[in-house]
Amino acid sequence: MTKAVVLSDYGPPEVLVPGEVEIGPPGPGQIRVNIEFAGVGPTDLAIRSGHLKGAFGNRPGSVLGFEAAGVVDAVGPSVSDVRPGDPVAVFLPELGGYAGQVLARYWVRVPQSVGAQDAAALPASGEAAARVVDETGVAAGETVLIVGAAGSVGLIAGQLAVARGARVLAAVRPGDFDLVTEVGATPVAYGPALAEHVRAVVPSVDAVIDASGAGVLGAAVELAGGTDRVVTLSDPHAADFAVRLSGPDGPHITERLQAVMALLAAGRLTLRSQTVAPLVDAAQVHRDLESRTLRTKVLLSAQA
Ligand SMILES: NC(=O)c1ccc[n+]([C@@H]2O[C@H](COP(=O)([O-])OP(=O)(O)OC[C@H]3O[C@@H](n4cnc5c(N)ncnc54)[C@H](OP(=O)(O)O)[C@@H]3O)[C@@H](O)[C@H]2O)c1
């Protein structure tokens, strides 16, 4: 048995209850990881509250958490690239990160220059950011608008697009203008006048990445002159706008994890600022994120 924070039901943060779960031996293509830190993301809050009931195979009694970092404890048959004792970051499409141990199918080794906190903060956001930059086909010389560009995913996507030679317009709150400027983007204020703010800088954009899910798809399609190169990570009305709602893309997950980890190790990726909390405080963390009193990435420490 390993310690965990269990989703006892769907509902308010109180449904997250400290407990224990059984983690079996790793099967073919799996590793078992002793977790140091687990990342908390907005999708966790949506699942817990019941908005995404069952969407990720989760159910009451299961454990949330799309990402974690720690040390390999055991490897399953056919796994040869890591061995017990190796530091890894894991992406968990089937969840399970809010625990002391987890079985993972997708991992990347953590280079010495990357700390365990950063390693745990990277997998879900980094995979998503690399994916949407690929899906929108961002290329050198183009202009891409990223909405929610100071968030965990948006901040990485912006840097990947800048690295491709694109001009990035970063839609963020004024308090985050300096942050996105430092990573090479041009800030514009988000909000109801988003399209107007963008047009004050450029007449149109080549692509839009919506990493906010904040109801911006009408403006996005207008600014991009169509839906082909507009993608959202979370807008529930994507289909109404004929816009792609991006989701994990199995065959490319590992290569994307490796690409973003390499950039992080090389000191070429700035991540959203972080707060660390003990694993058992997961309910309070959800409460603080929901009330917006906390506006950072949160890492749950399984060792605390
Ligand atoms: N489909 C997938 O595979 C996938 C994967 C990962 C994440 N996601 C989803 O993608 C979204 C972003 O994730 P994340 O981890 O980056 O979340 P995050 O760190 O909380 O960032 C969300 C960003 O959206 C911004 N935002 C809030 N209201 C806005 C508005 N009205 N207009 C423009 N921006 C606004 C926030 O800015 P403020 O801080 O100023 O409020 C914040 O910077 C979430 O909805 C998450 O569930 C989907």
The ligand as a Tripos MOL2 file, in Angstrom:
@<TRIPOS>MOLECULE
LIG
   48    52     1     0     0
SMALL
NO_CHARGES

@<TRIPOS>ATOM
      1 N1         -6.3760   19.2590  -23.4210 N.am      1 LIG1
      2 C1         -5.2530   18.9760  -22.7970 C.2       1 LIG1
      3 O1         -4.5350   18.0440  -23.1300 O.2       1 LIG1
      4 C2         -4.8210   19.8500  -21.6510 C.ar      1 LIG1
      5 C3         -3.5710   19.6600  -21.0630 C.ar      1 LIG1
      6 C4         -3.1700   20.5490  -20.0550 C.ar      1 LIG1
      7 C5         -4.0340   21.5690  -19.6640 C.ar      1 LIG1
      8 N2         -5.2440   21.6800  -20.2480 N.ar      1 LIG1
      9 C6         -6.1560   22.7950  -19.9230 C.3       1 LIG1
     10 O2         -5.5310   23.9480  -20.4610 O.3       1 LIG1
     11 C7         -5.8330   25.0820  -19.6660 C.3       1 LIG1
     12 C8         -4.5300   25.7530  -19.2140 C.3       1 LIG1
     13 O3         -3.8480   24.9080  -18.3210 O.3       1 LIG1
     14 P1         -2.6950   25.5110  -17.4180 P.3       1 LIG1
     15 O4         -2.1400   24.4000  -16.6240 O.co2     1 LIG1
     16 O5         -1.8070   26.3580  -18.2410 O.co2     1 LIG1
     17 O6         -3.5640   26.4660  -16.4800 O.3       1 LIG1
     18 P2         -3.0950   27.7580  -15.6820 P.3       1 LIG1
     19 O7         -1.6560   27.6340  -15.3430 O.co2     1 LIG1
     20 O8         -4.0880   27.9740  -14.6120 O.co2     1 LIG1
     21 O9         -3.2300   28.9040  -16.7660 O.3       1 LIG1
     22 C9         -4.4580   29.3500  -17.2730 C.3       1 LIG1
     23 C10        -4.2350   30.7310  -17.7950 C.3       1 LIG1
     24 O10        -5.4480   31.2300  -18.3510 O.3       1 LIG1
     25 C11        -5.5210   32.5970  -18.0290 C.3       1 LIG1
     26 N3         -6.8540   33.1910  -18.0930 N.ar      1 LIG1
     27 C12        -7.8120   33.2080  -17.1360 C.ar      1 LIG1
     28 N4         -8.8670   33.9240  -17.5560 N.ar      1 LIG1
     29 C13        -8.5610   34.3630  -18.7950 C.ar      1 LIG1
     30 C14        -9.2650   35.1520  -19.7490 C.ar      1 LIG1
     31 N5        -10.4860   35.6200  -19.5260 N.pl3     1 LIG1
     32 N6         -8.6540   35.3950  -20.9230 N.ar      1 LIG1
     33 C15        -7.4250   34.9320  -21.1640 C.ar      1 LIG1
     34 N7         -6.7160   34.1860  -20.3000 N.ar      1 LIG1
     35 C16        -7.2880   33.9010  -19.1280 C.ar      1 LIG1
     36 C17        -4.9770   32.6550  -16.6380 C.3       1 LIG1
     37 O11        -4.5590   33.9780  -16.3550 O.3       1 LIG1
     38 P3         -4.6930   34.5990  -14.8820 P.3       1 LIG1
     39 O12        -3.6770   33.8620  -14.0590 O.co2     1 LIG1
     40 O13        -4.3610   36.0070  -15.1460 O.co2     1 LIG1
     41 O14        -6.0880   34.3740  -14.4050 O.co2     1 LIG1
     42 C18        -3.8100   31.6820  -16.6900 C.3       1 LIG1
     43 O15        -2.6120   32.3150  -17.0440 O.3       1 LIG1
     44 C19        -6.6820   24.5780  -18.5010 C.3       1 LIG1
     45 O16        -8.0270   24.7840  -18.8150 O.3       1 LIG1
     46 C20        -6.3640   23.0890  -18.4540 C.3       1 LIG1
     47 O17        -7.4390   22.3510  -17.9110 O.3       1 LIG1
     48 C21        -5.6510   20.8520  -21.2260 C.ar      1 LIG1
@<TRIPOS>BOND
     1     1     2 1
     2     2     3 2
     3     2     4 1
     4     4     5 ar
     5     4    48 ar
     6     5     6 ar
     7     6     7 ar
     8     7     8 ar
     9     8     9 1
    10     8    48 ar
    11     9    10 1
    12     9    46 1
    13    10    11 1
    14    11    12 1
    15    11    44 1
    16    12    13 1
    17    13    14 1
    18    14    15 2
    19    14    16 1
    20    14    17 1
    21    17    18 1
    22    18    19 2
    23    18    20 1
    24    18    21 1
    25    21    22 1
    26    22    23 1
    27    23    24 1
    28    23    42 1
    29    24    25 1
    30    25    26 1
    31    25    36 1
    32    26    27 ar
    33    26    35 ar
    34    27    28 ar
    35    28    29 ar
    36    29    30 ar
    37    29    35 ar
    38    30    31 1
    39    30    32 ar
    40    32    33 ar
    41    33    34 ar
    42    34    35 ar
    43    36    37 1
    44    36    42 1
    45    37    38 1
    46    38    39 2
    47    38    40 1
    48    38    41 1
    49    42    43 1
    50    44    45 1
    51    44    46 1
    52    46    47 1
@<TRIPOS>SUBSTRUCTURE
     1 LIG1         1 GROUP 0 **** ****
